[in-house]
Amino acid sequence: MSKPKATKSEPKARKVKYDPERILELWEKGKSIREIAEAMKPISRVFVHRVLSLKFPKQYKAGQDTRAAAREAARGAK
């Protein structure tokens, strides 16, 4: 008698320990990547950047453009 082959079960979705929507919410409120990482303590700045750039590329780009315009306006005001 041969043993029945074990069937492969569906891979489980990776359970995340953070809320990506919270990261996006803080980004849209004007928090920097560093401030978001400090607010959500065990998460690193690299991880926050990765979440923003991969999961929310449009919102991340819009935030970058807004911040660049604000920096340029501050330079012109000097």
Secondary structure as GFF3:
##gff-version 3
##sequence-region A 1 78
A	DSSP	alpha_helix	20	28	.	.	.	ID=ss1
A	DSSP	alpha_helix	33	39	.	.	.	ID=ss2
A	DSSP	alpha_helix	45	55	.	.	.	ID=ss3
A	DSSP	alpha_helix	57	77	.	.	.	ID=ss4
###
